[in-house]
Amino acid sequence: MIPRLELKNICRSFAGKQVVNNLSLSVAPGQVTCLLGPSGCGKSTTLRIIAGVERQSSGELWVDGQLISGDALRVPPEGRSIGLMFQDFALFPHLSVAQNVAFGLTGTKAEAARRVGELLDRVGLGGFGDMYPHELSGGEQQRVALARALAPRPKIMLMDEPFSGLDDRLRDGIRDETLAVLKEEGTAVLLVTHEPHEAMRMADEIALMRSGQIVQQGNPYNIYNAPADKEAAAFFSDINVICGKSNGALTDTPFGQFLTPGHPDGGAVEIVIRPQHLKIDFDRQGHGPNPTPQDGTPARAVVERARFMGRESLVEFRMAADNSVLKATVPAVFLPKEGTTLWLTMRRDRCFVFAA
């Protein structure tokens, strides 16, 4: 299948600083791809290059197998069949809802009116055509912005953190409705966000960016469960890091020896585990039958602090073996007193091992 959108080796620099560095990416029709990364990593610049607002220093842009921007060719923004949605909605306050949606449509008035009516019905705003933006809620304004962006039937929709202006109660519902409409239209979507939760909820594929480059790309499950490096793991959740040295493909930890194959003897390694996979051993408490090899050796720890976070409790432990601090999350309410001694186990199959 020919990609709806394809970026080939895109570079962009400002004042000698490389903001986008050799970036390649493709998006299929009906697919939602998320550019995820911290502020300043080049996400929005990439979107502006695709839209035609910025021009790349080198590289090519293709839409449906046709070159739209390269060294010798640059199709103007209005000729790219690309829709744009931003966090501020950018509605015209002096135009009605219907006029906002119809803005930029070509054809007869009757054709434009039919398209506007169809889209307003689709986004749940039938009968709102004569109202003005200031009379609408934030969620309703966002739906108008979506209808306006879809009106010209773009092949590609670029979305730059379009939901960040909505409160938490509205955000999930509006996101799901927006994606449903875009998928019905068969639009290829490239979404920019710095929120991992939003990317995981919305994207078919995530491209994790850092310093102008894509460091990892794949579906949300694989990116979360097989991070490319420690920084990638930390971007999606809190992590615990246990430092050590590999010796004969083994590394000593407070939880016994862990396999660290592929690392040279004496090489520094970092064993990473998320707090939800660090388990409090309520039954054994350091005694009883030997633990399974998968669980490692129970390790003695002292509670330093416990906080209730709503759906779970976060407990910080001082490890007796090496005085390091590790965090564990426990479902519901669990608030042991400071100084309480407990035993922890660490699932070997939930750890990631990286060179330090």
GIURVEN-V474858 format. One record per backbone hydrogen bond with DSSP energy under -1.0 kcal/mol. CO is the residue of the C=O (numbers start at 1). NH is the residue of the N-H. Records with the same first field share a line. If there is no record, write none. Layout:
CO: NH ; NH
This chain:
4: 64
5: 27
6: 62
7: 25
8: 60
10: 23
11: 57 ; 58
12: 19 ; 20
14: 17
17: 14
20: 12
23: 10
25: 7
27: 4 ; 5
28: 31
31: 189
32: 204 ; 205
33: 191
34: 207
35: 193
36: 209
38: 41
41: 212
42: 46
43: 47
44: 48
45: 49
46: 50
47: 51
48: 52 ; 53 ; 54
58: 11
60: 8
61: 68 ; 69
62: 6
63: 66
66: 63
68: 75
69: 61
73: 70
76: 79
77: 80
81: 155 ; 156
83: 158
85: 160
86: 89
88: 90
92: 95
96: 100
97: 101
98: 102
102: 105
108: 112
109: 113
110: 114
111: 115
112: 116
113: 117
114: 118
115: 119
116: 120
117: 121
118: 122
119: 123
120: 125
121: 124
125: 128
128: 131
129: 98
131: 97
132: 135
133: 136
137: 141
138: 142
139: 143
140: 144
141: 145
142: 146
143: 147
144: 148
145: 149
146: 150
147: 151
150: 153
155: 188
156: 83
157: 190
158: 85
159: 192
161: 164
163: 166
167: 171
170: 174
171: 175
172: 176
173: 177
174: 178
175: 179
176: 180
177: 181
178: 182
179: 183
180: 184
181: 185
182: 187
188: 157
189: 33
190: 159
191: 35
192: 161
193: 37
195: 199
196: 200
197: 201
198: 202
199: 203
205: 34
206: 218
207: 36
208: 215 ; 216
210: 213
212: 21
213: 210
216: 208
218: 206
219: 223
220: 224
221: 225
222: 226
229: 233
230: 234
231: 235
240: 273
242: 271
244: 269
246: 266
249: 260
250: 247
251: 258
253: 256
255: 297
256: 253
258: 251
260: 263
264: 267
267: 246
268: 356
269: 244
270: 354
271: 242
272: 352
273: 240
274: 277
275: 278 ; 329
277: 347
279: 345
280: 282
281: 285
284: 287
294: 348
295: 346
299: 344
300: 320
301: 342
302: 318
303: 339
305: 316
307: 314
311: 332
312: 309
313: 330
314: 307
315: 328
316: 304 ; 305
317: 326
318: 302
319: 323
324: 319
326: 317
328: 315
330: 313
337: 340
340: 303
342: 301
343: 281
344: 299
345: 279
347: 350
348: 351
352: 272
354: 270
